[in-house]
Amino acid sequence: MAETTYYTRNESGRLTMAQHSSGNQKAEEDAKKDTDAKVKEIDEIGNKSGSKVVDQLIEAVVNAHPKPPGKQD
């Protein structure tokens, strides 16, 4: 005699989620790797030229030359 397995709605839902979420997990891992690589790249750029940007920003704030907006035609 063959054994029949019956699932409640919650069990069935959990099984379905487990089957379909594995693809999402892989996509999340790939996205995390890409994000971590991009953050590392941005950090390197910041370390290389960050002080120059700060100096330019301070210069622009300290030596501001406000001008009224021009007329629009």
Residue frames as qw, qx, qy, qz and C-alpha x, y, z in Angstrom:
[[0.000, 0.889, 0.459, 0.000, 0.00, 0.00, 0.00],
 [0.408, 0.467, -0.020, 0.784, 1.39, 3.43, -0.99],
 [0.324, -0.535, -0.457, 0.632, 1.85, 5.97, 1.75],
 [0.142, 0.772, 0.343, 0.516, 0.08, 9.28, 1.21],
 [0.367, -0.231, -0.330, 0.838, 1.37, 12.47, 2.78],
 [0.027, -0.847, -0.455, -0.272, -1.04, 15.24, 3.59],
 [0.369, 0.046, -0.220, 0.902, 0.13, 18.75, 4.36],
 [0.029, -0.784, -0.479, 0.394, -1.68, 21.49, 6.16],
 [0.354, 0.902, 0.157, 0.192, -1.88, 24.87, 4.47],
 [0.262, -0.909, 0.316, 0.075, 0.99, 26.24, 6.54],
 [0.692, -0.297, 0.587, 0.298, 3.22, 23.27, 5.79],
 [0.645, 0.530, 0.457, 0.307, 2.42, 23.48, 2.11],
 [0.145, 0.985, 0.014, 0.097, 3.13, 27.18, 2.09],
 [0.448, -0.754, 0.444, 0.184, 6.46, 26.68, 3.84],
 [0.737, 0.013, 0.584, 0.340, 7.46, 24.02, 1.34],
 [0.496, 0.762, 0.322, 0.265, 6.54, 26.26, -1.58],
 [0.086, -0.982, 0.166, 0.001, 8.46, 29.19, -0.08],
 [0.619, -0.521, 0.523, 0.268, 11.52, 27.02, 0.49],
 [0.711, 0.285, 0.535, 0.356, 11.46, 25.79, -3.11],
 [0.373, 0.820, 0.273, 0.337, 11.05, 29.24, -4.64],
 [0.253, -0.960, 0.110, 0.055, 13.21, 31.30, -2.29],
 [0.785, -0.261, 0.321, 0.462, 16.44, 29.50, -3.17],
 [0.520, 0.550, 0.304, 0.579, 16.65, 31.53, -6.40],
 [0.129, -0.948, -0.067, -0.282, 16.16, 34.74, -4.45],
 [0.696, -0.654, 0.182, 0.232, 18.90, 33.77, -2.03],
 [0.729, 0.094, 0.328, 0.593, 21.35, 33.29, -4.91],
 [0.253, 0.765, 0.243, 0.540, 20.38, 36.67, -6.38],
 [0.403, -0.911, 0.004, -0.093, 20.82, 38.33, -2.98],
 [0.772, -0.407, 0.250, 0.420, 24.27, 36.78, -2.58],
 [0.586, 0.378, 0.325, 0.639, 25.29, 37.99, -6.05],
 [0.001, -0.894, -0.180, -0.411, 23.96, 41.47, -5.32],
 [0.597, -0.788, 0.081, 0.126, 25.86, 41.56, -2.02],
 [0.757, -0.111, 0.286, 0.577, 29.11, 40.60, -3.77],
 [0.374, 0.613, 0.300, 0.628, 28.59, 43.33, -6.39],
 [0.263, -0.925, -0.124, -0.246, 27.71, 45.88, -3.71],
 [0.718, -0.606, 0.131, 0.316, 30.72, 45.00, -1.57],
 [0.671, 0.142, 0.297, 0.665, 33.02, 45.37, -4.59],
 [0.159, 0.767, 0.260, 0.565, 31.52, 48.77, -5.45],
 [0.477, -0.877, -0.046, -0.042, 31.81, 50.00, -1.84],
 [0.763, -0.344, 0.199, 0.510, 35.47, 48.93, -1.80],
 [0.498, 0.426, 0.315, 0.687, 36.06, 50.83, -5.05],
 [0.110, -0.886, -0.199, -0.404, 34.38, 53.96, -3.66],
 [0.660, -0.724, 0.033, 0.196, 36.43, 53.72, -0.45],
 [0.723, -0.057, 0.248, 0.643, 39.64, 53.53, -2.48],
 [0.266, 0.649, 0.282, 0.654, 38.66, 56.59, -4.51],
 [0.378, -0.891, -0.146, -0.204, 37.75, 58.43, -1.31],
 [0.746, -0.531, 0.104, 0.388, 41.07, 57.56, 0.31],
 [0.627, 0.182, 0.286, 0.701, 42.95, 58.70, -2.78],
 [0.152, 0.402, 0.220, 0.876, 41.22, 62.05, -3.40],
 [0.357, -0.720, -0.595, 0.030, 39.02, 62.65, -0.34],
 [0.396, -0.566, -0.175, 0.701, 41.21, 65.37, 1.20],
 [0.172, 0.035, 0.398, 0.900, 41.28, 67.26, -2.11],
 [0.205, -0.575, -0.651, -0.452, 37.47, 67.25, -2.26],
 [0.430, -0.718, -0.446, 0.318, 37.23, 68.49, 1.34],
 [0.359, -0.344, 0.069, 0.865, 39.72, 71.28, 0.59],
 [0.022, 0.250, 0.528, 0.811, 37.73, 72.35, -2.48],
 [0.324, -0.672, -0.642, -0.176, 34.51, 72.31, -0.48],
 [0.432, -0.644, -0.281, 0.565, 35.99, 74.45, 2.31],
 [0.266, -0.126, 0.277, 0.915, 37.40, 76.86, -0.28],
 [0.098, -0.447, -0.616, -0.641, 34.01, 77.22, -1.95],
 [0.398, -0.735, -0.547, 0.044, 32.25, 77.87, 1.38],
 [0.459, -0.560, -0.132, 0.677, 34.83, 80.31, 2.76],
 [0.119, -0.313, 0.315, 0.888, 35.31, 82.27, -0.45],
 [0.339, 0.576, 0.743, 0.031, 31.75, 82.32, -1.69],
 [0.007, -0.153, 0.251, 0.956, 30.87, 84.80, -4.42],
 [0.337, 0.515, 0.747, -0.249, 27.09, 84.95, -4.36],
 [0.046, 0.052, -0.448, -0.891, 25.48, 86.12, -7.57],
 [0.574, 0.293, 0.381, -0.663, 21.81, 86.82, -8.13],
 [0.595, 0.254, 0.739, 0.186, 20.16, 84.47, -10.57],
 [0.069, -0.150, 0.449, 0.878, 20.18, 85.71, -14.15],
 [0.576, 0.333, 0.121, -0.736, 17.11, 86.72, -16.08],
 [0.486, 0.139, 0.841, 0.191, 15.45, 84.01, -18.02],
 [0.139, 0.171, -0.431, -0.875, 14.47, 84.85, -21.57]]
